[in-house]
Amino acid sequence: MSFLVGINAVTLIFVALCVFAIAYRFYGLWIAVKVLGINPENSTPAIRFANSHDYVKTNKYVLFGHHFAAIAAAGPLLGPILAAQFGYLPGALWILIGCVLGGAVHDMVILFASVRHKGHSLATIASIEVGKFTGHVASLAILFILVLSLSCLSVAVVNAMHNSPWGTFTVFSTIPIAMLMGVYLYRKPDGVKTASAFGVVLLFFAVVAGHSIAEHPMLRSCFDWDKTTLEIIIPLYGLAASLLPIWLLLCPRDYLSTFLKIGTIVALAIGILFMRPTLQMEPITKFVHGGGPIISGPVFPFIFITIACGAVSGFHAIIASGTTPKMISSEREIPFVGYGAMLTEGFVAMMALIAACILIPADYFAINSSPEAFAQLGMEVQNLPELAKQVEEENLQGRTGGAVSLAVGMAYIFSAIPLFKEFMAYWYHFAIMFEAVFILTAVDAGTRVGRFFLQEMIGRFIPKFADEKWLPGVFITSILFTGAWGYLQFGGKIEVIWPLFGLSNQLLAACALVIATSMIIRMGKARYAWVTGIPGLFMVCMTLWAGCLQIFGSYLPSGKYLLGVLGLTVMSFVVVIFFGAVVRWIKLLAIKNKVKDAYGDEVLELVEE
């Protein structure tokens, strides 16, 4: 293991790029062709049900931008930062293996399933592919998990943006810029390049202007919002994003944000190439057995619920069966959007892990641990006082949650690029703003998907709500859903919510993979069921294990009974879904004769779209 100590960070970048490129070219495309049998001749929901509001045929690059922006939230940024307490090796391995064999497969297969089922949600797909009872349980589980996830993501945005005029101005500048792009693209669908250039230029000026606004006393006060203000404004923004036509705000804003996201990650990689930093964190630390100051549990199984969106994420299933299938123009684009966007997110997670691990371990733990927990480690900070001075912050110690240490690491890397050394404070605040943009795009897309989902659920009892064109239903479900997660995020703390978010998120991923396995077996391709079945069973076992340790080893002994009950509730839902799926598998495998479905494929059983 000694040969892994002090390796160059460039090594991890090179390995990640090679693994992801090979995985996409061979494994991803093999699944798309052999397992799913995608057919470019099939009409997609965006074409069949076009309504210029939710079902809108979209350029594949714009759609990739929307999908990537929607799925890439706090998970790939904060999860790897927190998991670095175990050493860089466990996190790096899980990002590479989990992303290729689990996360990217999960995203692509669920996107395919939704496209083949009229763009319906995961819960409806579960009702069709597994059974009505299982579908009802899945509905409750998904709604519960989605509300919890969005409340956690909103808390992360508030933590990154509060009292940061520069970040707040830049983030909210993306709204009018995106609306201008949306109007232009709606009137001229082929003008993607022009709209992109226009949006990127305006975004650049917004970033630069944000720094000047932060320095101006009067303008600063207009955007210097405290936590309470942001906790009100962000749900209102989510409500607006769920109500406005998707082409006007949500899709162009996510596409615009993708330029910032990918551009920043590419710049981060370039900075690492210039800097060629050594990883200061050990490959494996003493905390792999538990007792860490950030995550109290052992590396197995807690690594799997800590690095959530960076490797496998159930939240992605909500997007892949929400907005994205309603905009994809051809089944040929499913691998590019589904598998490709997840690999891109995996690379983001690797960059975040590197940014944390190039810090001196004592400084890393000082930032991410409470002062009391850090004092018990017997460590002394080394570069932290100087780093705080360079980024113009009074104190960086005890800034838990991962966001600050990521910003410090990014600023440290960016400052290594020639001519940028004197701008470390600029890069630190830019990184804070970048994190807020990164996470907020998942909040707006998730809110819209939640509205779709709630409409489907209520529509089973009141059919009028299932009509996407019935405006009262759209408004009522938007307000109910946004109010639910907005209430939970009010006054929330990221260190309290994150473990339950990770648990719920990964349990949803396990459910999605199990449901996808049912679909693959029904399609008469049981020999390929291992593609989703193995990662699905793995996630069920690891996440339930982690959940039991978290609930009975942390929540209940410390008196956090509400979190314990919520965790047990989600775990119970997953167990019911899993056993319902197993029963369905047994019935399907007993069928001997195949029939042709509406797409001309031979399947074991016909189901409604």
N, C-alpha and C positions, 0 to 999 in steps of 0.2 A: 504493500500500500504506500510505501514511502515515495515511489516514483510519481504518485499523484499529488504529492505535497508541493505547493508553490508553482503549479503549472501556469502557463501563460493563458490569459483569457481568450486570446485569439484562437486557441485550440478548440474551445467550446463553440465558438462561432462557426469555425470550419466544419466541425462534426455535425452541428445542427443543420447547416445548409446542405451538406451532402446527404444526410439521412432524410431530410424532408423532400429534397428533389427526387431522390431515388424512390421514395415511398409514393409520391404523387404519380410519377411516370409509370410505375409498375403495379403497385398494390391498389392504389386508388382507381386507376383506369380499369384494372382487371375486375374489381368489384362492380364498377359501373356497367361494364359490358356483360360479364359472365353471370354475376349474381343477380343484379337488378334488371338487366336487359333493357337499358334505356333505348328509346326509339325516337329519333328527331322528327319522325313523321307524325307522332302523336300530338294532338292539340292540348295545350296547357290551360289551366284555369284563367290565366291572365288574358287569353284570347277568347275562350269559351264564354266567360262571364264578365267581359270588359264593361266597366261602369264609370271610368274616369275618376273614381274616388278611392276605392280599395283595390279593385282588380285592374291593374294597369300594366300593359306590356312595357318592359323597361330594358334599356341597353344593358348588356351583360356586365360591362365595366362599372356602370353606375350602380347596378344591383349588387355587384361584388362589394363596392364601397359601402352601400347601405347595410348589407349583411355583416360584413366585417366590423363595421362601426357598432352595430347593434349587439353582436355577441361579445366583442372585446370590451369588457368593463373592468371592474376592480380586480377580478380574479387573476388575470395574467400579470398584473402589476404588483398587487399587494401579497397575494398568496406565496409566490417564490421568495419575496423578501422575508416573510415570517418563517417560511420553511428553512431558510438559510441557517437557522440556529442548529439544525441537525448536521450541518456541513454542506458543501456544494454538491457532493456526489449524489445523495439520494434525490434531491430536487432535479438535477440535470437528467438523471436516468428516467425518472417518472415523466418528465416533460417529453423526452424523446420517445419512449416506449408507449406511454399513455396516449400521446397525441396521434401517433401513426396507427396504432392498433385499436384504439378506443375512441378518442374524441373526434377525429376526422371521419371515421367510419360512422359513428353515431350521427353526426351532423348531416352527412350525405344521404344516408339511408332514410332518416326521418324526413328530410326534404323531398326525397323521391316518393315516400309514402303519402305525404300531404298533397303533392302534385297529382298523384293517381287517385286521390280522394277529394277532388274539387277544392283543394286548398284548405281543408278543414283542420281543426286543432288536433293535438295529440290525444285528447280525451275522446273525441269523436272517432278517431282512428282506432283507439283501444276498444270502443264499443263495437266497431265493425269487425276488427280482426281477432278480438279475444272473446268478447261477450258483453251484453248490456250491463250486467251487474258490475263486472270489472271496470267497464267504462264509467259508471257512476262513481265508483270508488276513485278511479283515476281523476275524474273531474274535481272531486273534493281535494285530492292530494295536490293536483297541479295548481288549483286556485290558491290553496293555502301556501304552497311553496313560492308561487309567483308574488304574492303580496309580501311575504317575508323577504324574498330576494330584492324586490324593488325598494323596500324600506331600508335594507342594509346598504344598497347602492346609493340611495339618496343621502344617507348619513355620511358615506364616504365622500360624496360631492361637497356636502356642507363643510366637512372637516378640511377639505382641500381649498375651498373658495372663501371661507369667512374671513372678513377683514383683509382681503386681498384685492384692492381696487383694480390692479393690473389684470389679474386673472378673471375677475368678474366682468370687466369691460370686454375683454377679448372673447370670453365664452358667449356672452349675450350679443356680441357683434355678429356672431355666426348666424343668428336668426334672420335679420334682414338680408344679409348676403345670400343665405340659402333660399329665401323667398324670391329674390330677384332671379337667381339661377333657375328656380322651379318654374317661374312664369315664362322665362326664355325657352327652356326645354319643352314646356307644354305646347308652346306655339311653334317651336322649331325642333322636333325630336332628333334631327340629325346634327344639331349644333352642340354635341357633347364637348368637343375640343375647345370651342369658343367659350362655352359656359365654364369649363374647367379652368381655362387660363384667367378668365375674368374673376372667378371665385378665389383662386389661389392668390392673385395679386391683391385683392381686397383683404384677404385673410392675413397676408404678410403685413399690410399697412395697419391692420387692427392690432396685431402683435406688437409692432413697433410703437404705435400710438398709445397702447396700454401702459407702457413704461413711462411715457411723458405725462399721462393722466395721473398716474400714481404719484408723480412728483409735484403736481399742481395742487395747492391746498383746496381751492374751491371745487375743482373737478373731482379730486380724490374723495371728497365727502359724498359725492353723488353715487359712488360705486363702492364705498367702504361699508359693506353690509355685515351685520353681525349674524350669529347662528340662527337666532329666532326669525329674522327677516328672510333668510334663505330657506328656512324650513317651511315657510309659507309660499315663497315665490316658486320654488322648484316643483311642488305638486301642481301649482297653477299652470306652469309651463307644460308639465306632463299632460294635464287635461286638455290644453290647447292642441298639443301634438296629436292627441288621440281623436280630436274632432275635425281638424282641418283636413282637406284632401291630401292624400299621401304624397302626391307629386309637388305640392306647394311648399311644405316645410320639412317633413320627416325624411323623405328620401334624399333631396338635395343637401340637407344639412348633414346627414350621415355621410354622404358622398364627399362633401367638403371636409368634414372632420377626418375622413380617411387620409386625405393628403397630409394633414397635420400629423396624424398618428404614424403613418408609414414613413413620412419624411423625417420625423423625429427619431424613429427607430433606426432608419438608415444612417442618419447623422451620428447616432450613438455608436453604431457599428464602425463607422469611419473613425470616430474618436478613439475607439478601442484599438483600431489598427495603428493609429498614430502613436497612441500612448503605450500600447503593448503591455498592459499592467499585469502584474502577478496576482493571482488569487490569494488573498491573505487568509481567508477562512480555510480551515482544515477540510480535507475530503469528508471525514466523518468526525463529529465532535462527541464529547462524553454524554451529550444530551439525547443521543439516539435511544437510550434505554428509559427515557422519561426524566421528569424533574427539571425541565428547562424553564428559564425565566419568561419565555414568550408563549410557548406551547407546553403544557404540563405533561402531556402524554408521550408515549414512545413513538419513534419514527414509523414503525408498523403498528397500527394502521393509520396514524394521524397524518402522514404525508399525503394520503389520498383525499382527505377532506380539507387540507390546508391549501394545497395547490389545486384549486377547483377549476376555474375556466382555462387555465394554462395547459391542461392535459385532457381532461374529460369534464364536460359541463352539461347538466340537465337544463340549465337556462337556455342553452342553444337550441334544444328541442322545441322550446316555446316559440323562438324566432323562426326556426326552420319549418314550423307548422303554423306560422302566424302570418307575418307580412310578406316574407320572401316568396313562398309558393304562389302567392297571388300576383307576383310581378314577373316571374321568370317566363321568358318567351319560348324556350325550347328545352326539351329534356336533355339535349346535348350539353347544356350549360350547367347541369346539376353537379358534375364533378368539380368544375372550375369554382363554382360558388360555394358548394357545401364542403368538399374535401380541401380545396385550396385555401379558403378563408380560415379554416381551423389550423392548417399548417402555419399560416402567417401569424396567427395568434400564439402558436407554440414558440415561434421565433421571438415574439415580443416577451413571452415569459422567460425565455433564456436570457434576453438582454437585461431584464429586471433582476434575475438571479445574479448575473455578473456584476451589476451595479451595486448590489449589496455586499457581495463577497470580495470586492477589491478594497473595502474599508477595513481598517484595523479591527480585529474581532472585539476588542474592548470598546471601541467607539461604536461599533454596530450594536452591541448589547446595551450600551448606555443610552442610545437613541430609542431602541425598541422595547426596553424594559422599564418598569416603574422604578423610581429611585430606590424604593425599599428592596425590590428584587435584585437590582444591580449591586446594591451594597453587600448583599449576601454572596456575590460571586467572587469577591476578593480581587477584582480587577481595577486597574487605574486607567482613566481615559488618557489618550496620547495626543491625537491630532484634533480632537473635537473642539476645544476652545478656539484654536486657530481657524478651523473650518467655519465655526459660528461667526467669527469676525469677518471672514472672507465673503460669506453670503449675507452679511448685514443683519444677522439675527442675534438677539440677546442671549438666547440659550437654546441648544438643540437637545439637551439631555431630557429623557423621559417623554419624548414626543412619539408615543406608541401608535401602532396601527400600520406601519410600513411606509406610509406616504412620504414622510420627511426623510427617512433614510434613503429612499429611492431618489428623491430630489437631490440630496447631497451627493449621492453616487453619480447621478447623471451630470450634475454641475461639475464635479471633479473630472469626469471624463471629457466633457465638452471643453473645459478649460485647457485640455492638453492639445487641442487643435491649434496649429499656428495662428497667431494674431488674436486668439480668443482668450488668452490667459488672464487678461485684465478684466474679463467680464464674468467672473464666476458668480457674483451676486445676481447678475442679469440671468444667467442660465439657471440658477436655483429657482428664481421666481417663475421663469419660463416653464420649468419642470413641474412646478406646482399647478400652473395653469393647464399644462398638457394633461396631467392626471385628471383634472376636473372635466376637461373636454372628453377624455377617453371614457370616463364613466357615465357622463350625462347622456351620451348617445344610446346607451343601453336602457336608461331610465325612460326616455321618450318612446323608443320602440317597444319596450316591455309594457308600457301603459296602453299603447294601442292594441297590442296583442291581448292584453288582459280584458280590454273592452270587447274584442271579438269573442273571447272565451266566455265571458259573462253573458253575452247575447245568446250564444249557443246554449248555455245552461238554462237560462230563464226561458228561452224559446221552446224547450221541451215541455214546459207547463203552460206558457203563454205564447202560442205560435207567432204572434205579431212581432215579438222581440227578435225572432230569428231573421226577420226581413231587414237586410242591411240598409235599405232605402227608407225605412221608417224612422224619421228623425227623432221623435220622442224617445224611442228605445235606445238610439245611439247616445243621446244626451244623458238619459237616466243611468245607463250602465257605465258610461264614462265617469260620471260624478260618483257613483257608488264605489267603483273600483279605485279611483284615484283617492277618494276619501279614506278608504281602508288602509292603503300603504302610507298615505300622508300622515294619518293619525299615529301609526306605529313608529314612524321615523322621528316624530317630534320629541326632541330631547334624548334620542337614543345615543348609545356609545358603541363605537365600532368594535372595541375589544370584547364587549358583551355579546353583540349580535353576530359577529363573524363566525364563531365556531358552529352555531346553529344554522347559519346560512350555508356554510360548507357542507354540513351534514345533509341538509335538505336538498341542496343543489345536486350532490352526488347520488342521493337516493332517487331523484327524478331521472338522472342519467341512466341509472340501473333499470328503472321502469321502462324508459324509452327503448333501451336495447332489448329488453325482454319482449316488448310489444313488437318491435321490428323483427325479432326472431320468429314470432308467430306469423307475420306476413310472409317472410321468406319461405317458411314451411308450406303455407297455403299456396304459394306460387309454384309448388311442385319442385322446389329446390332445397330439399332437406339436407342434401349432401353439402350444401354451403352454409347451413345454419350456424356452424361454428364461428363464422365471421362476426356475427353479432352476439351469438350465444355465449361464447367463452368470455369476452370482455363484460357482458351483462352479468353473468354469474359471479365473475370476479368482483365487480363493483357491488353487487348485492352483499356478498360475504364481508368484504373489507369495510364497507360503510356501516353495516349493522354492527360489526365488531367495534368500530370506532364510536358509534353512537352509544352502545352499552357502556363503554369505558367513560365517555364524556358525561353521560347522564348519571350513572351510578357512582362514578369516581370523582366528579367535579360539581355538577349542578345540584344534585340532591344534598350531598354533604355540606355544601356551602349555603344552603337555604334558598337556592334559585329554583323554586318549585315550578314557577310558570314555564321557564325554559325547559325544565325536565319533562313536564307534561306535553309541551309542544313537540319536543323531540320524540317522545314515545308515540304520540299520535301519528306523526309522519312515518315512523318506522312500521307502525301497525298497518297503515295504508299500503306500504310497499310489500309487506308480507302477503296481504290479501291479493294484490295484483300479481305477484309472482306465482302463487299457487293457482290462481285462475288461469294464468298463461300455461302452466304445466299441464293442467287438465285439457286445455285447448290443443296443445301439442300432441297429446296422446290420441285425441279424437281424429285429428288431421292425419296422423301417421297411419291410422287404421284404414284410410280411404285408399282404394286401389286404382280406380279409374279417374282419368283426367277429363276436364271439359275446357272449352275455349271461352275466354272472357271477352269483354267489349274491345280490348286492345289486340285481340287475336292471339294471345298467349295461352298456352295450356296450363291450367291450374287445377288444384285438387278440389276447390269449392268456389262457387261464385258468391260474391258479396256485393252489396251496394257500393257505389262510388262514394 
